[in-house]
Amino acid sequence: MYRRPRFLEVLLTIREEMAREADYDVDFFVEMVRSGIQPATDVRYEIAEPPTNKPSKKQSGKKSAK
């Protein structure tokens, strides 16, 4: 037989780790559904930027001519 390249060994290790994590996630989801308890949310990543609480700029004393 031939020896696997290092790249394939690392790739297989990563795939095995991902498969274990997926199994854990499925087991956790089933347990959550059966018990009816919602887990505490842990938001690690967000796509949207957080809202800013800056005060709005007030208009100057000049009135615009219409």
Secondary structure, 3 states (H helix, E strand, C coil): CCCCCHHHHHHHHHHHHHHHHHHHHHHHHHHHHHHCCCCCCCCCCCCCCCCCCCCCCCCCCCCCCC
